[in-house]
Amino acid sequence: MPCRQIELDDESDRILSALAQDYEGDLGKALGGLLRDRESIESFVAACEEDQRDALLVQRERAERGFREGRFTAWDEVKRHNNL
């Protein structure tokens, strides 16, 4: 099994230590679980994007067309309109 030495900031160390409680206090298992979960999440997001590909392309084209044709609202106008 590979062994790595890493440095964490205090907040990350606190979070990892708390997560390790779910892994019988084993920091290595907790970190491994996080990495595997991240990969699973990325695969899930990619599948969702592929399932919604056509709708996403329509939205992107509509936004780009509005920008090209000058049909966009300046941020200052959005803030004014919404009392921000």
N, C-alpha and C positions, 0 to 999 in steps of 0.2 A: 504494500500500500504506500503510495507517495506521501511524503511528509513535507509540509511547507510552513515557513514561518511568515506570519503576516502581522502588520501593525494596523490597529483600528483606533479611531478616535473614541473618546469616552462614550458618546451617545451610541455609536454602533456596537461597542463592546457591551453596553447595558442591554441593548435590544437582542443581541446574539445570546447573551447569558440567559435572558428571560425565555427566549425561544428554546434554548437547550433544555429547559425544564420538561418540554414535551418529548425530548429524546434522552431521558434518564440522565440529564446533566452533561451529555456528551456534546461538546462544542463542534467536533468534527462531523458527527452525524447531523447536527442542526444545520451546519453550513452546507453539507451535501444535499440535505433536503431542500434548502432554499434554492440551490443551483438547479436541481431537478425540477422543482416547481416552476422556476423561471422559464425553463425550456418548454415545459408543458403549456404554460400561459402563452408563450410566443407562438407555439403551434396552434393553439386554440384561436388566437387573434388572427393569424394568417388564414385559417380555415374560414373564420367569420368574414374576413375581408373578401375572400374568394367567393363565398356564397352571395355576398352583397355587391359583387364587382360592378354589375350593370348600373345599379342605383348610385354607387359611389362615382362612377364615371360621369353619369348625368349631372350629379351635383357639382363635380369639378368643372365640367364644361360650362355649366350655367354660371358659375362664379368667374371663370376666366373670360367668358363672353361679356359678362357685365363689366368686368374691369376693362377689357379692350374697347368696349363701346362707351365707356365713361359713365356707365350707370352704377355708380357706387356712391356711397355716402361717406363723406369725410368723418374721421373719428370725432373731431370737434362738434360736428353736427349731431352725431349719435349721442354724445355726452349731453349736449344742450337739450335735445329732444327728451332724454330720459332723466333730466335733472341730476346729472352726475357731477 
